């Protein structure tokens, strides 16, 4: 039976039962219809003979729990199972839906044909072909300065790798695997059950399509061994906390000569006691005294990875005012840098000496007519 026939036929309708029918209901319906249409009771009746074959075919699938599950899943994936047809030139209809294309034809490179190859008896992919290695995810924690300027960090990884003795073939050095004679190297064997074909992994070669007469003494014929390796990973400048860096070909080794997978590094960044970050800019809060803010001053400001810079504070500087130091921020891809954003914070001393207290009291008396909250009172009037 073809794949198309398998999906098109409604075995439940053939037996006259619902999709939720129990095994007992299926068996009862089959017995009734089989007796009614048995060839011995309908000699020479071609219609009855065809009906008998139909119910027998339906029963062979629905009476087996595994086959019934596969049948239900196939019909669920492809709707009702009825192919869309369009009128043909002779007044009939012709199918416009090609299950060969959908399930992976001769030239297909995978798709659903690989997925349902075992169900519908297709050959599927040759499992003996080279396979790409698995992708691996690792994590690294950097200091704030390392994340800004970039760093090379060692990563210790334990992954399956190609056997160094047999180089992934699984065979003892000096020997080579041979093609499995049972499956002819496909890794799959087929058998006819109930009018259609089912495919299973070849038991002789365990689905690999190859037989190894002299296994490699190091890996036992697997072609891979668990290895511990240390790789140096370059973290680019300007990486942010939570960013993922993908390194092609640094993952697990491929099987049977296939390419290695990729390595994805999740970056964590430790906070800095002084500096923060806003996109490509660094941020810094600098305390200043009231006289410095009121009268103006030049203050020394630290940078992340360089000497301090002198920053001139103009008279009348208020808390929260931010000044920009050009080119002292995070490196960009184009070779330029962001800026250092310096925010002023007027520091209030927790304790005052007698002289300082007397000076502030004198200042308060001298500025008694200056009300910084006057605009609040004015706006609050009706």
N, C-alpha and C positions, 0 to 999 in steps of 0.2 A: 504494500500500500504506500502511496506517495504521501509526503508531508501535507500536501494540499488536501488530499482526500481525508486524511486523518483529522484535520482541523474542521473541514466543512461538515462532516457527518455528525449528526446529533444522535448520539447513542441513547440518550434519555428518551427522546421522542420515539426512537425505534422500539423501545421496550414499553413505552407508554407510562413512564414513571417521572416524578419530579426530580430536580437536582438534589433535593434533600432526602431522597428515598434511602431507606436503610438497606443493608445487605440482604436482609430477609425479604424486603419488598422487591428488590431487583431479582432475586432468585425465584420468587413466586411468579412475577410477571414473565420471566423467561420460560419457565416450565409451561405456563399456559399457552404462550405463543408458539413454543417449539412443538407442543402436541398438536396445536391447531394447524400449523403449516408444515408438519413433517412430511418429507417426500413419500414415505410409505403410505400415508393417508391421502395423498394428493398426487397419485401417479399421473405423469404426463402434464402436470400443471406447472408451467415454467414460472408463473407469477408466485405461486406458493413456494417453489424451490428457492427463488430469489429472496423472498421474505424470510425463509428459514435461515439462509446464509447471513442475512442482515442482523437478525436477532442473535444469532450465535456469535457473530463478530462483536456486537454490542455487549453481550454478556461476558465475553472473554476479557474485555477491558474493565467494565464496571464491577465485576465480581472480585477483581484483584485491587486491594486498597492502594498499592503503590502505583499501578497503572492508572487507576481512577484519579488519583491526586495529580499525576502528570498531565492527564487529559484535561482535567478541570483548569489547571494552571495555564495550559496552552490556549484554551478557548477564552479564558479570562483576558489574557494578554492581547488576543486578536479579535476582541469584540465577540460578536455572535458566532463567528467562524464562517459566515457566508461571504463569499468573495463579491466585490463590487463588479458588476457587469455593465457593458454598454452594447447597444444594438450593433449587430454585424451586418455585412452586406447582404446576407441571404435571409434576413428577417429574423434570425436567431439572436443569440447574444454571445459575446466573447469576453473572457476575463481580461481586465486591465490591471490586475494585481498579481505580481510575480513573487511568490513565496521564495523562489530561488534567490532573488535579489535580496529579500528581507532577511533570510536566514543564512546568507553567505553562499554565493554561487562559486563556480570554479575559480573565478578570478578574485574572489573576495579575500580581504586580508584580515578577517576577524568578524567583529560585530556580533549580531545575534546568532549567526551560524555557529560560532564557537560556543555560545551560551547554551544553545539547544542541540548541539551536535550529539550529545549522549542520548537525548530524548528521542530524536527523530532518526538516529542511525547514521548521521553524517560523519565524515571522517574527522572533522575538527582540525585543530592545529597539530602539527607534528611537535610533540613535546620534547623531542631531541634537539630542537633548534636552540641556538644561543638565546639566553634570557638576560634582560637588563637587571642589574642589582637593585636592591631595595633602597628607597630614600631614607635618610636618617636625620633625626632632629636632636640637637645638643644645645646646651645652655652655657653661657659664660657671664661672669660678673666682673665689671670693670670699675676702676676708680673714675671719679668725675673727670679728672684731667686726662686720663687715658681715652675716655669716650670723645672728648673734644679734639684731642690732637691725633688720635689713632694709635693703635698698638698691635703688636704681634704676640699672640697668646698661644700656649701649647694646650691641645685638647687630647686627653687620654680616652680612647675609644675601644670598646670590645665588640667586635662584629664578626659575622661569618665572612670569611675571605677565601679566595682561591687557594687550593692546596699547593704549597710550594714544591712538593715532590712530583705530582702528576700534572701540575698547571691546570687543574680543573677538569681533566678528562675522566678521573676516577679510576683509570687503569694503571697497573704497575708500569714504571718506566721501561720502555722498550717494547711495550705491547699497546694495542689499540682496541677499543670496544668494537663489537660487531653488531650488525643490524639484527634485530630480533626476528627470527624466522616465522614466528606465530602471527605477528601483526604487521610484518614487512616494514618495520620502522615507524609506523604511525602512532604506536602507543595505545591503540584502540582496537577492540575486537567487537564484532556485531553478531547478533543472533536474531532469528525470526521468532516472534512470540505473538500468537493470536492474529496473524495476518499483517503485522507490521514489524519493523526492525528496531531493535534496541541496541545501543552501543555502550560498552563498559571499558574501563581501563584494562589494558592487557595484563593478565596475572603473571605471565612469564617474565615480563620486563618491568612490571609495576608502573606501566604507563610511560616509561622513558623512551621506548623505541629502541633501546640498546641493551646488549648483554655484555657484562664484563667478566671474562673468564679468570683473569688474574687481577684482583682488586689492588689498588694502591695500598701499601702497608701503613701509610701515614693517615689517610682519611677513610680507609675501609671501603673505597669505591664511591663515596659521596661526592668527591670533587671539591669539597669545601671543608675548612677547619675553622674553628673559632680562634680568632687572633686578637691580640691586644696591640694597639699601635698608638703612637703619639704623632699627631700632625700639628704643624704650626699654622695657625690661621691668622691672616692679616685682617684686622678690624679697621675699616676706613675711618678717617677723621670725620668728626661731626655726627657719629652714630648716636641715636637717641634711645632712651630707655624703652624697652618693649619692641624695638625694631628687630626684624628678622633678616638675616643675610644668607643668601643662597649661593652655595659653592658647587658648581657643576663638576661631576665626576669624583667627588670626595666622599661619597656614601659607600654602601656595601658593594663588594665586588660582584660582578655579573657571573652567571652560571654558564658553563660550556663556552667560555670565550666571549660572553656578552659584555656590554659596556657597564661600567660602575654606575650606581645611582648617585643622587645628589645629597649633599649635606646642608641642612638648614640650621643656622646658629641663632638662637634666641638670646638677645643681649639684655642684660640687666645692668643698671648704672647706679652706683652708690651715691647718695647725696653728698654735697660739699658743705662744710660748715660755714662758708662765707658766700660762695657764689651760687647763683641760680641760672636758669636758662629759659629764654623765650625765643623760640624758633632758632634763628642763627645768631641771636644776641645773648651775651651774658649779662646777668643782673647782679647788682651789689648795693647794699644799704650802708651808708656812711653816717655815723653820728657826728654832729657838730654842736658846739656850745651856742648858747644864746648870743653872746657877744659876736661870735664868728658869723652867725646867721644875720644878725642885725647890722653889723658894721662891715661885713665882708671879710674874706680871708683867702689864703691859699693853703689847701690841705693836700696831704700826700695820700694817694689812692693806690692800693695794691692791684696787680693784674694777675691772671691765672698762671701763666707760664712765662713771666718776664719781670723786668724791674718795675718798681712803682712809678706812677706818673703824678705830676703836680696838677691839681685842678683848682682853678680860681673861682671862688664863690663870690658872687656880687652882693653888695649890701641889700638887706631886705629879703633875703632868701627864706622861704617858708618850708615847713615840713612837707615832704612829699614831692618837692620839685626835683625833676630828673635832668641830669646832664649826660651828654653823650661823648664818649671817648672813642674816636674813630679807629677802626681796624684792630680792636683788641677783643673781638668776639670769637665765634666759631668759624672754622675754615669752611669755605664753600667749594663746590665741585669745579667752579671756574677759576679757582686760585685766589679769589678775594676772601675777605673775612667780614663777619658781622661786627657789631660795635659792642662796647661795654657801656651799659646803662647804669648810671650811678644816681641813686636816690638819696636825698638829704633827709636826715631825721634829727630834729632839734632835741638834744639830750637834756633832760631835767634832772639835776642832782638830787639824790634821795635825802641828803643832809647838807646843811649850810653852816659855814663858820659864822662867828659873830660879825666879822667884817663884811662878809658876803651878804649876810642878811641885812645889815645896815645899808649897804649899797643898793640892794634891791628895793628896800623900803623908800630910799631916797628917789630911786627911779620911778617907783609907783606914784609917789607924790608929784613928781615932775610931769607925769603923763596922765594925771587924774582926769583930764578933760577928753582924753582919747578913749572912746568906747568901741571896741572891735565888734560888739554885738548890736550896735545901734541900728543897723539895717534890718535886723530881725525884729526889733521893736517897732520900727517904722512900717514894715510890711504887715505886722500883725494888727495895726490899727484899722478900725472900721472905716 
